[in-house]
Amino acid sequence: MFLQGERTTIFSKVLFYLALSLLGLLFLYPFIFMVASSLKESPEVYSNILSLFGARLRFENYHTVVTSVQMGKYLLNTTIVTLCVTLGQIVTSLLGGYAFARLRFPGRDIIFRVYLGTMMIPFTVIMVPMYKMMLTFGWVDKLTSLIVPWLFTAYGTFLMRQFFLGIPKELEEAAIIDGANRFTILTKIFVPISGPAIATQFTISFLYAWNSFIWPLVAIQSRANYVVTQGLADIQGGYHANPPIVLAASTLAIIPTVLIFLFAQRYFVQGVATTGMKN
């Protein structure tokens, strides 16, 4: 009876993982189709849409995307903007999260709730005032307009605050007794043990900044300063009759986000699991 029960358990696990594998393949197929079709000729895409590959792999489609349609420039602009926004949000979130979690000052909780409440304001409400600010500063059609307004994030501050609340106060008190100041405590104690929360914030900020479209569409006019989402829209308009070129550009735009998520996935899950809802 014991062996029969064990065999039933193994068989159930095999069926379970097989079903998960098939489901995963189903969700992965659109990405596989996109990459495979980007290596075809345009007639091959229309002639047999179910075939993954054509007569030969045409890597020159990617060369065309990078050179002829300036996708390389768009990717460079997006990388600069995304890294600046992501690193800036991490720094400001660490500072804000520590202040709201550990420092006591008048109106702290009210300020935190108001700051958190800004997450409920739709972007369309603040888009016009923000654009007027960019005009005042002379940042319209500059990458600066895509970086500076997004260096602060209420969600990131909330995430870091919640994580810091779970750190024992004894560590901080011992450091204060040894003569450490607040900045030293943050950088030498809190930051090194906040890897999961920082990885979570990095992943969310990176994906948001990389995929941003509405604000770049408003703030950037010249193609020299286009980001990748604007570049994709431009390519779709100019190469709508050449799907492999459009799919090659889409592949180049998606690969960085996929790699970031794959590398940070373990820390992302750990960060979400360990960030408690403390008051």
N, C-alpha and C positions, 0 to 999 in steps of 0.2 A: 504493500500500500504506500509506503514511504517513497519507493522508487517511482511508482506510478504518479504520485503527486509531484515529485521533483521534475519528471519528464513533462508533465502538464504545465508546470511553471516555466520551464525552459522554452517549450513550444509557444506559450503565450507571449513570452518576451521576444522571441524571434518574429512572430506575427506583428507585435507592436512596433518593433524597430523597422521592420519591412514597410509597414504602413507609413511610418514617419519618413523613411527614405523616399518613398514614392511621392509623398506630399511635398517634401523638400525639393525634389526634382521638378514637380509641377510648378512651384513658385520660382525655381531657378531657370526654367525654360525660357521665359521672355528675355532674360539677360543673355543666355546662350544664343538665342536667335538673333539678338541685336549684334553681338560680336561676330557671329558667323556671317550674317548678311552684310556687315560692313566690309567684308573681304571678297565680295562678289562684284560683278559688273551689274549695271542697272537693269539690262534685259533679263539677266538670270534671276533677279529678285522677283520680277513679274511672271516669268515663264514657269517657275516651279517654286512656289512659296514654301512648300513643305520640305524641300531639300535644304539641309543646313549649309552645305558648301557648294561652290560652283566648280567650273573646270579647273581653276587654279586659285590659290590665295593671292589676292591683289592688295599687298601691303602699300602699294603706291597711293591707295585711297587716303591713308593716314598722312602720307607726305603731302598730298594735296591739301588736306585739312590744315596741317600745321603751317604750310607756306602760303598757298594761294589765298586762303580765306582768313589768315592771321589768327588761327585758333591758338597758336603758340603764344602770341601776345596776350590774348584774352586769358589764357591759363596763368600766365605770369602775373597779370594784374589781379586776378582772383586769388592767387597764392599770397601775394603781398597783403591784400586786404584781409583775407581770412586769418593769416597768422597774426597780424597786428590786432585784429578784433578779438581773436581767441585768447591770446596771451594777455591783452589788456583786460578782458573780462575776468580772467582768472585772478589777476593781481587785485583788481578792485573788489572782486567777490571775497577774496581772502581777507582783505582789510576790513570791508564792511561786515562780513560774517563774524570776524573776531570781535569787532566793536559791539555789535548787537548781542553777541553771546556772552562776553566776559566783562565789558566795561559798563559801569553804571553812571548814567548822566540823566539830567532832567528831561522827561518826555521821550525816553528811549523807546518804550513800547509803542507809544503813539506814532512816532516817526517811522518805526519799522512797519506798522500796519498800513500807514499811508503809502510808504514806499512799495510795499507788497501789493497794495491796491492798484498801483499803476499797471500791473499786469492785465487788469480787466479793461483797460482803455484800448479800443481798436486802433490799429496803426493809421487807418484812414482819417481818424479824427485829428491826429497830430501831424499828418504829412504836410499840409500846407504851411502851418506855422514853422515846421522844421525847415522847409524849403526857403522860407523868408529869412530864417536865421543863416542858412548857407549863403544866401545872396548878400546879407549884411557882412559876413566874414570873408566873402570873396572865394568861397570854396566850391561853388557850382562848377560842374564839369572837371572836378579834381578828385583824386582817390581819397583825399582827406575827408571829403563829405561822406564817404562810405565807411570811414574808420572811427573818427572822433565821436559822432553821436551814439555809437554802439559800444563804447568802452565800458558802460555800466549796465548791469542787468539785475533786475529784482529777483529773478529766479535763481541766479547764481549766488547772490547774497543770502537768499533763504536756504539754499542747499548747504552752503558752508556754515551758516549759523546752526542749522540742525545737526550737522556733523560735529561741530565744536562743542555743542552742548553735551554730547556723549563722552567727551574726554574728561577723565577724572580731574577734579580741581586740585588734588594733591600734587600733581605734576607741576602745575602753575605756581602753587604756593611754595613748593620746594625751590623752584627757580628764582622766585622773588626773594626768598631768604638768602640765596647765594648771590644776590645783587643784580640779577638780570632785569632789564627793562622790558616794556611791553613788546617792542619791536623784536628784541632778541627772543622772547618767549614764542612769538608768532613764527619767526623764521627758523629757529633751532629746535622747537618742540612740536608745535602744531602742524606746520607744513610737512615735515618728514613723515608723520603718521597719518596724513590726510590724503595719501595716494589714491585710494578709491574715489573719494569725493572730487579730487582734482581731475582724475581721468574721466569721471562722469561729466563734469563741467566742460572739459576739453572737447569731448565727443559732441555734446549738445551744441556748444558754441561753434565748433567747426562746421557741423552740418548746416546749421542755420545760416552762418555767414557765407558758406560756399554756394548754397542754393538760393540765396536772396535774389529777388528779381524786381519787385515793385519799386523799391527805393532806388536801386541803380537806374531803373528806367526813367525815373523822375530827375535824378540828380546828375546823370551823365548823358552828354549829348554826342561828343566826338567819339568816333570808332577807336581812336588810339587809346582811350581810357575805358573801353568796354570791358565788362567782366564776362565770365563764361556763359551765364544765363542769357545775357544780351546777345552774345556771339551765337549761341544756339538758335535764338529767334531769328537773327539775321541770316544764318546759314539756311534755315528752313525756308525763308522767303526767297533766297537766291538759288537754292539747289533743290527745290521741291520736286523736280522731275528726276533727281538723281539720289534715290534713297540711300545707297551705300555711303555717300559722302556725309549725309545727315546722320546716319547711324554711327559712322566712324567718329564724328564730332561728339555725339552723345556718349559713346564709349569712353572717350578721353575725359569727358566731364564727370562721368560716374565713377571711374576707377579709383580716384583718390578717396572719395567718400566710403567706398566699399572697403578699401584697405584700412582706413582709419577705424572703421567699426570693427573689422575683424581683429585688429591688434588690441583695441581697447575694450572688446566685448566683455572679457572676464572682469576687468576692473569696473566697467559700467554696471554690470549686474551686482557686483559686490558693493559698489557705492550706493546703489538704490536700496539694497537690502540692509545696509548698515546705517543709513541716514534715517534716524527715528523721527517721529512727529512729537518732539518734546516742546514744552512751552518755555 
